Amino acid sequence: MFYRILFIILCTFYFSAHIYSQSLQWRTLPTSPSGGAGRLNDVFFINANTGWAIFHAGKVYRTTNGGNTWDTTIISGTVLRSIGFFDSENGILGTLSDDSSKILYRTSNHGVNWSLISNLPSPWPLGICGINIASENVAYACGRYTMPARIVKTTDKGLTWTASLVDTSLATSLVDCYFWDENNGIVAGGHSITLTHFASYPVVLKTSNGGNTWIRVYTSSAQYGQIWKISCWLGSSGSASIESYGGGINILKFTDFGNKWIEIPFRSYHQQGIGFVNENTGWVGGWTGPNYETTNGGAEWHLAGWGTFLNRIRFLSDTIAYGVGNRIYKYSREPVGINLISGIIPASFSLHQNYPNPFNPVTKIKFDITQDVRRQTSNVKLIVYDGVGREVATLVNQKLSPGSYEVEFAGNSFSSGIYFYTLKTENFIEVKRMILLK
């Protein structure tokens, strides 16, 4: 079996040696914080490198290098729920704190320090589940999933706020919002006649005048549930998840800036996080556990192979996105978590045995890149295959300078068994075996 797998890998290498582009895929950021038995609730990036993620137990994480390293700020006595930034300096943070006076925070120094916003308009929201940055100065925040439905708005980067009242005949709870510009946007949640969120049905409201008035544009067929997260692609189209408390388990897709909605059957799942990169390819996850993927618009779903407890996906473009759940995840063509451990030029190309081995759930793989006499950098691929030769992860696919490197492989989403990993360059290939033992 080993030689058969090696033959397949060698053939793949020689027939595609001239192709060095890497397919888009999700990966767990190896150095990202873990939610443990809980999860991270939200993530927001202003560009490919600079972003923030929040853990519900009062921790704000910040990176300036695309998630390779993270700094931590602690806000004591809070349950962090949502986050958004206008620029690299100014951001806002929403909570589900039991103390109704600690609902929104603001930073003007990258998130190093956060100050409580005390001038929220009455009636105050009792929690901020969703934040959307509509422009360089304007943002909307909404909540709470356990009622009541409230929307607040800022036009000066969070310094002052006004209320955008919601008719309780339209919605009684709100969870998320999305705005295409300062005036046009949607908010989503549920409506309950009995005023309990467990007995609500999912609804979507829309405004075209900056929140002065709202109309209901969609009512779901689900009997008990709320719309949980909104994700947009192609400007005017997007998707939304429905956290169901009973009845049909569907997801939503919309077009025409939220004017047209359809429901697509999903599976028996406590769904929350959702994101589609285009009409066909998307992902759904939540408290049930692993994430699921579709490549045909939701007609069929399969295990995605990355991530658990997903609560938010935010796309910067169709080639880069970040998500949060039990860990922080990145969607890109770029490899993540590669560490240069020595700049000394090795005597030869080499692939080292992973350690620990067997492993559960994370192992490290070291490899050496020597100087190529024809060029200063080498095209390097480090790929993981399962026991029958199927590619399951691309850990490295880029040009590297000579040196010794180390990369992590996380097996959280994979089953126990034998895996093979191969290092490929223009003139070198080596394969080794490792064992995931859960």
N, C-alpha and C positions, 0 to 999 in steps of 0.2 A: 504493500500500500504506500509506503514512504516513497519508493522510487517512482511509482505512478504519479504521485503528487508532485514530486520534483520534476518529472518530465513535463507535466502540465505547466508548471511555473516557468521552466526554461523556455518552453515554446512560446508562452505568452510574452516573455521578455524579449526574445529574438525577433518576433514578428511585430513587436510594437516599440522597439528600442528608440525609434525616432520620434515617439510621441511622449511628451513630458507634462502635458496639462493634467491637472487633477480634477476629478469630478467634485461637484458640490456635495457636501455632506455635513451632518451634525456630529460634533464631538464634545465629550465632557472636558472642560478646562481642568487640567490635572491639578493645578494649585488653587482652584476655587474652593471657597468654604463649603462645608457640608451642612445640610439642614438636620442631620441626625434623624431622629424620629419625626421631626417636623419638616419644614421646607422654607425656601426663600420665596417671598411673595411677589416681588416685582423687580424689573430691571429696566434701565434707561441709558442709552448711549447717544451722545451728541455727534460722534463720528466713529470710525472703525476702532479707534484706540481708547477713547476716553468715555467711561461709563460708570454707572453705579448700580448696585443690587442691594436689596434689603432682606434681612431675616426677621421673621415676625417678632422675635424676642429682643427688639430694640437695637439691632446692629445694622449699620450702614457700611457697605463695602465700596471702595473706589479703586479703579484701575486707570492707568494712563498708557498702558502698553498692550492693549487688546486682550487683557485677561491673563497675562502671564504672571503678574503679581497683583496683590490687593492690599490696600490700607483699610483700617477699621475704625469707625467712630461709633460710640455707644450712646444711645439716648435712653436713659433709665426710666422705668415705669411706663413704657409704651408698648403697644402692639402695632408694629409697622405694617402698612398694607399697600401703599401706592407711592410712586415717586415720578418726578418729571423735572427736566432741566431746560431753561431757556438758552443757556450758553454754558461755558466751562465754569463760570463763577456762581450763577444764580439758579437756584432750584427750589422746589417745594416738595413736601413730604406729608402724606396722609396717614392717619392712624385709626385704629378701632379701640382706642383707649376707653376704659370705663369712666374715666374722668372727662366729661363732655367739654371741659375747657382746654383739653389737650388734643385737638383734632387735627390741626394743621401746623406745620413748621416751615421755616424758611431759612435758606443759607445764602450768603453772598461771598463765601470764600471756599468754593469747590466742594462743600460738604464737610469741611473740617469741623465747623461749629454750626449748630442749628438753634434758631430762636423761635419761641412759641408765637404764633400769630394770634393776637388777642382781640382783633377788631373785626371778627367775622360777623356778617349781618344776621339779624334775627328774622325767622327762627333758624338757629344754628343746625347744621347737620350733626348727627350723632355718630358719625364715622365717615371717612373718605375711602371708598373702595376703588375708585377710578380717577386717574388724572390724565388729561390730554393737553399738550402744549400746542396751541393753535397758531401762534406766530411768535416773533421775537419778544413780545411783551404780554401777549394774551394767553391765558390758560383757563380751562374749566376743570372743576372737580365735583364728583358726585358720590352719593351714598345715601343710606346704608342698606346693605342687603337684608338686614333684619328690621328695616323701616325706621323712620319715615323716609320718603323720597325727597331729597334736597339736591339742588345744584347751586354752586357758587362760582363766581367769575372774577378774575383779576385782569386789569389792563396795564399794570405797571410792575410786572415780574413778581407779583405776590405781596407787594407792599400794602395795598388796600383791596377790599373785596366787596362785591355786591351780590345780592341773591337773585336767582332766577327761579321763581316759584313754579312748582309743578302741580297741576290740577290732579287731586287724588282720584278723580274718576278716570284718569289716564294711566297713572302708575302710582303704586304705594311703596315700592322699593326700587332702588337703583344700584347697579353694580359697576357699570363701565360706561365710558363715553369715547367718542371719536369725532374730531372736527377737521374738515378739509381746509378751512380758513377761519378767520375771526367770527364769521357770521353763520356759516353753514356746518351743521353737525348733527349727530345722533347721540342719544343716551338710551341705555337698555337696562332692564331689570324685570320686575314683575308687578302684577296687579292682583290684589286680593280683596274680595268683598268682606271677608271676615277679619281683615287686618292682621293676618298672620302670614309670614312669608312662606311657611310650609304649604299653605293652601292657595298660593298664587299661581297665575299662569303667565308665561313670558310675553313681554311687550317691548316694542321699540318706539321711541318718540323722536321727532325731528324738529329742528328749528332752522329758519333761513334769515333770522333777524337778530342774531347774537344772543339768543336765549330769552328775548322779550316774550315770545309766545311759542307754544309747542303744540304739535299735532301727533296723534298716534298713527304710525305708518305700517305697523305690523302687530298682529296678535297671533301667537303660536297655537298650534293644535294641542300642545302638551297640556295636560290637565293640572299638573302640579310641578312647578319649577320656575326658574328664573334664567334669563340670559346672563351669562357669567363674564365672558370676555369677548371683545371685538378685535378683529385683526383685518387690516385693509391691504389690498394689493391693486396694482394697475390704476391707482388714483381713485376710481369711482366704484370699484368692486371689492368684496371682502367676504369674511366669514365670521360666525359667532358661535360660541358654545352655549349649550343649555344644561345647566345643572338641574337634573330632574329629581323630584322627590316621589316619583311614581308616574305610571303611564308611559307614553312613547319616549324612546331614547333617540333623539334626533340631533343633528347639527343644522345650522343655518348658513346659507350663502346669499349674498345680496349683490345687486348691480345698480346702476343709475343713481349713485350717491345715496343709497339706502332707501330708494323709492320702491324697488322690486325685491321681494324675498321669496326663497323657496326652502323647504325643509328636506333634509336627506337623512334616511335612517342610518343610525350608527350601530352600536352594540350595547349590551347591558353593562354600563360603565358609569362611574361617578366622574363625569367629564368636567373639566374647568379650562385648562390651557388649550389654546387653539392657534393655528397659524397656517395659512396657505401662501405659498410663494407665487403661485399662478392658479389658473382655473382648475388644473388637474392634480397638482402635487401639494399635499398638506399633511399636517400632523395634529393629533389630539391626545391629551393626557389629563391626568387628574389623580384624585386620591385612591382610585382603584389600584394604581401602581404603574405599570409600564406604559410607554407611549406607543401610539399606533400611527401608521402611515398609509396614505392612499396616493396612487399615481394615476388614477382615472376618475378624478372628480368626486370621489366618495362612493362609487359603485362597489368597490371592494377595499378591505382594510387588512393590513398585516402588521405584526410587531415591528416597530421602527428600529429596534436594536440599540437605542440610546435613551437614557434618562428615565426618571421616575417622578411621580407627584407633580407633574407639570402644572404651573399656574399662569405663566405669561410667556408669550413670544412677541418680540418686537423686531421688525425688519427695518434695516437702514436702506437696503436696496434688494434687488433680486439675487444678489450674490453674497450678502452678508446679513446675519441676524444673530440675536442673542435670546436665550430663553432661560428661565429659572424654574426649578423644582427642588428636588433633593440636592442638586448641585447647580452650577452655572454652565450653560451649554452654548456652543458657538457653531453657526452655520456659515461655511466659507470654503474656498479652495485652499486656504492657507493652513499648513499644519500648525498645531498648537502644542505648547508645552515642550518644545525642543530646547535643551540646555547645552550650551557649549561648555564642557567641563575642562578642556585643555586646548590651548592654541598651538601647542607643539606639534609639528608635522609628524604624523606616524610614519613608520617605515613601510607600511602597506595598508591596503583596505582590509578591514576585519569586522566581523559581526560576533559579538560576545554572547554568551549564554545569559538569558534573562535571570534576574534575581528579585525576590525569591522564586524558587521553582521546586515543587508546585506552589501556586499562589492563589490568594483569595482576599480581596477582589482585584488588587492592583499589583503590577510588577513593573520593573524597570529594565529597559533594554539599552545597552551601550553599543556604539559602533564607531569605527575609525575611518576617516577619510584622508587619504594621502594626496600628495601633489601630483596632478596630471601634467605631464610635460607639455601638452598641447593647449592647456587652458588653466586659468587660475581657480576656477570653480568646477565642481562636478554636479551633474544632475543625479540626485539621490532619491530613491524610493525605498520605503520600509513598509511592507504590507503584511497583514496578518490573514491567514487562511484557516478555515476550520478543518476537521479531520477528513473531509471528502474533497478538499481542494477548492472550496468556494471562498472568495474574498469576503472578509467580514469587516475589515478596518484598514484604512490607509493612514499610517501614523506620520509619515514624512513623504513629501513629493515636492522638492524644490532644489535649487542650486545651493550648494554648501561649499564654503571654503575649507581647506585642510584643517583637521583638528579632530578631537575626540568629543563625541556627543552622547547625550542620554535623553531618552524619551520614556514616558509612562504609558502603559496600556491598562485600561480599566475594564475588567470583565464583569461589571455589575449586571449588564443586560444580556450576558451570554450564559449558556448552560455549561455544566462541568464537562470536561473532556480534554482531548489532545488538540492542540493548535500548532500551526507552523508559522514562522515569520521569516521573511526573506529580505535581504538587503540587495539592491540592484543599483549599479552605476553603468556608465557606458561600457566598461571593460571588466566588470566584476559582478559576481552573484554568489550569494551564500545563503543557505537555509538552515534554520535550527528549529528544534521542537520544544514546546513548553506545555505545561499541564495546569489547567484551571480546575481546582478541587474545592467545591463548595460543601 
